[in-house]
Amino acid sequence: MMRLNEREWKVFSLTGENGLFPIHATSTGVDSIKLKDGDDTTLPYITRTEMNNGISKFISAKNLAYGKDEGGCITIGLDTQTAYWQPTSFVTGQNIHVLRSGKLNFYSYQFIAVILRQQMKSKFNWGGNGATLGRLKKLKIMLPVTGEGKPDYKFMEDYIRELMERKYKQYQDYVQKQMATLADKCYVNRGGSTF
């Protein structure tokens, strides 16, 4: 298993002239009371919630009339200090900002979203000291680096990929164990005969 403590880490500005990302408000920012009803509720509505990857609910494509943001980014919920990877197009509630970089992929975005959440939770809180656009522009995060002192996106990708593979293996083992238990119960319930 790759170890985070065996890597060299360096502080980087989140945004700004030498920062990792440009940051901007989302294209929508629709209050939930203005959302349009419809039968095709497949469009994620991202808010500042700390649950479900920031997805408050799925809404109708009719809400695309308000605009949309493309997936492949991290959404940041101001006030609640949430940061989540968004894989698909979405519409947002208010006070959501977006980080996007062409240097990242699914795995490296996941790594940075976790680091970002932890950093924001330690620096900001609900109320007077919440995450604001101004405070985000001053935020610094620590990332593993290459020998040249640049963010090591390949390590981040490999680390998350390895974690996910371990989780998939744990899940497969669990399912196989449950299936074996179920098969044993079925065998016993049928008087020892196979089914």
C-alpha positions as CSV (number, residue, x, y, z in Angstrom):
1,M,0.0,0.0,0.0
2,M,1.3,3.5,-0.9
3,R,1.9,5.5,2.2
4,L,1.2,9.2,2.4
5,N,3.8,9.8,5.1
6,E,6.6,8.5,2.8
7,R,6.0,11.3,0.4
8,E,7.4,14.8,0.4
9,W,4.6,17.4,0.7
10,K,4.5,21.1,-0.1
11,V,2.1,24.0,0.4
12,F,0.3,25.4,-2.6
13,S,-2.1,28.3,-3.0
14,L,-5.5,27.0,-4.0
15,T,-6.3,29.8,-6.4
16,G,-4.7,33.1,-7.6
17,E,-1.7,33.9,-9.8
18,N,0.4,30.9,-8.8
19,G,-2.5,28.8,-7.5
20,L,-3.7,25.3,-8.6
21,F,-7.1,26.3,-9.9
22,P,-9.1,29.2,-11.2
23,I,-12.2,29.5,-9.0
24,H,-15.5,30.8,-10.1
25,A,-19.2,30.9,-9.1
26,T,-21.4,28.4,-10.8
27,S,-23.4,29.3,-13.9
28,T,-26.8,28.7,-12.1
29,G,-27.3,29.3,-8.4
30,V,-31.0,28.6,-8.4
31,D,-33.1,28.9,-5.2
32,S,-34.9,25.6,-4.7
33,I,-38.3,27.3,-4.6
34,K,-37.8,28.3,-8.3
35,L,-37.1,24.8,-9.5
36,K,-39.4,23.5,-12.2
37,D,-41.2,20.2,-11.8
38,G,-41.1,17.5,-14.5
39,D,-41.1,13.7,-15.0
40,D,-37.5,13.3,-16.1
41,T,-35.7,13.9,-12.8
42,T,-32.2,12.9,-13.7
43,L,-30.3,16.2,-13.4
44,P,-28.3,16.6,-10.1
45,Y,-29.1,19.7,-8.0
46,I,-26.0,20.5,-6.1
47,T,-26.3,22.5,-2.8
48,R,-24.2,23.1,0.3
49,T,-25.4,19.8,1.9
50,E,-22.7,17.6,3.4
51,M,-24.5,14.5,2.2
52,N,-24.7,12.6,-1.1
53,N,-21.8,14.3,-2.8
54,G,-23.6,17.6,-2.4
55,I,-26.6,16.3,-4.4
56,S,-29.7,17.7,-2.7
57,K,-32.0,16.0,-5.2
58,F,-32.5,15.1,-8.8
59,I,-34.5,17.6,-10.8
60,S,-36.1,17.9,-14.2
61,A,-34.1,18.9,-17.3
62,K,-36.6,21.8,-17.6
63,N,-34.3,23.5,-15.1
64,L,-31.6,23.7,-17.7
65,A,-33.3,26.9,-18.7
66,Y,-31.4,28.4,-15.7
67,G,-28.1,27.2,-17.2
68,K,-25.9,24.4,-16.1
69,D,-22.3,23.6,-15.2
70,E,-20.4,20.9,-16.9
71,G,-19.1,18.0,-14.8
72,G,-15.5,17.2,-14.3
73,C,-14.9,19.6,-11.4
74,I,-15.0,20.1,-7.7
75,T,-17.9,22.0,-6.2
76,I,-17.3,24.0,-3.0
77,G,-20.2,24.9,-0.8
78,L,-19.6,28.1,1.0
79,D,-20.6,28.4,4.6
80,T,-20.7,24.6,5.0
81,Q,-17.1,24.0,3.8
82,T,-18.1,21.1,1.5
83,A,-16.0,20.0,-1.5
84,Y,-17.1,17.2,-3.9
85,W,-16.1,15.9,-7.3
86,Q,-19.0,16.2,-9.8
87,P,-18.7,13.8,-12.7
88,T,-21.7,15.0,-14.7
89,S,-23.5,18.2,-15.7
90,F,-25.5,19.8,-12.9
91,V,-27.5,22.8,-11.6
92,T,-26.7,24.4,-8.3
93,G,-28.3,26.2,-5.4
94,Q,-26.8,29.4,-4.1
95,N,-23.2,29.9,-2.8
96,I,-21.5,27.1,-4.7
97,H,-18.2,27.7,-6.4
98,V,-16.3,25.5,-8.9
99,L,-12.7,24.4,-9.2
100,R,-11.6,23.0,-12.5
101,S,-8.2,21.9,-13.9
102,G,-7.2,20.2,-17.1
103,K,-4.4,18.5,-15.2
104,L,-6.7,16.3,-13.1
105,N,-8.7,13.2,-13.7
106,F,-11.4,11.4,-11.7
107,Y,-8.8,9.9,-9.3
108,S,-6.7,13.0,-8.7
109,Y,-9.8,15.1,-8.3
110,Q,-11.0,12.7,-5.5
111,F,-7.7,13.1,-3.7
112,I,-7.8,16.9,-3.8
113,A,-11.4,17.1,-2.8
114,V,-10.7,15.2,0.4
115,I,-7.6,17.3,1.2
116,L,-9.7,20.5,0.5
117,R,-12.6,19.4,2.7
118,Q,-10.2,18.7,5.6
119,Q,-8.4,22.0,5.2
120,M,-11.6,24.0,5.0
121,K,-13.1,22.2,8.1
122,S,-10.0,23.1,10.1
123,K,-9.9,26.7,9.0
124,F,-13.5,27.7,8.6
125,N,-16.8,27.2,10.5
126,W,-20.4,28.0,10.1
127,G,-21.3,31.6,10.9
128,G,-18.9,34.5,10.9
129,N,-15.8,32.5,9.9
130,G,-17.3,30.4,7.0
131,A,-15.7,29.8,3.7
132,T,-16.2,32.8,1.4
133,L,-14.8,33.5,-2.0
134,G,-12.2,35.9,-0.5
135,R,-11.1,33.3,2.1
136,L,-10.9,30.6,-0.5
137,K,-8.6,32.7,-2.7
138,K,-6.2,32.9,0.3
139,L,-6.5,29.2,1.2
140,K,-3.4,27.0,1.0
141,I,-3.4,23.2,0.8
142,M,-0.6,20.7,1.2
143,L,-0.1,18.1,-1.6
144,P,2.5,15.4,-2.3
145,V,5.1,16.6,-4.8
146,T,7.4,15.3,-7.5
147,G,11.2,15.6,-7.3
148,E,10.8,19.0,-9.0
149,G,8.5,20.3,-6.3
150,K,5.4,20.2,-8.5
151,P,2.1,18.6,-7.4
152,D,2.4,14.8,-8.0
153,Y,-0.9,14.2,-9.8
154,K,0.3,10.7,-10.8
155,F,0.9,9.7,-7.2
156,M,-2.6,11.1,-6.2
157,E,-4.2,9.1,-9.0
158,D,-2.4,5.9,-8.1
159,Y,-3.2,6.3,-4.4
160,I,-6.9,6.8,-4.9
161,R,-7.0,4.0,-7.5
162,E,-5.4,1.6,-5.0
163,L,-7.8,2.6,-2.3
164,M,-10.7,2.0,-4.6
165,E,-9.4,-1.4,-5.7
166,R,-9.0,-2.4,-2.0
167,K,-12.6,-1.3,-1.3
168,Y,-13.9,-3.2,-4.3
169,K,-12.1,-6.3,-3.1
170,Q,-13.5,-5.9,0.4
171,Y,-17.0,-5.6,-1.1
172,Q,-16.5,-8.7,-3.3
173,D,-15.3,-10.7,-0.3
174,Y,-18.3,-9.6,1.7
175,V,-20.7,-10.5,-1.0
176,Q,-19.1,-13.9,-1.5
177,K,-19.3,-14.6,2.2
178,Q,-23.0,-13.5,2.4
179,M,-23.8,-15.7,-0.6
180,A,-22.0,-18.7,1.0
181,T,-24.0,-18.2,4.2
182,L,-27.2,-17.9,2.2
183,A,-26.4,-21.1,0.3
184,D,-25.7,-22.9,3.6
185,K,-29.1,-21.8,5.0
186,C,-30.9,-22.9,1.9
187,Y,-29.1,-26.3,2.0
188,V,-30.2,-26.8,5.7
189,N,-33.7,-25.6,5.1
190,R,-34.2,-28.1,2.2
191,G,-33.3,-31.0,4.5
192,G,-29.7,-31.4,3.3
193,S,-30.5,-31.5,-0.3
194,T,-28.9,-29.2,-2.9
195,F,-31.0,-26.7,-4.8
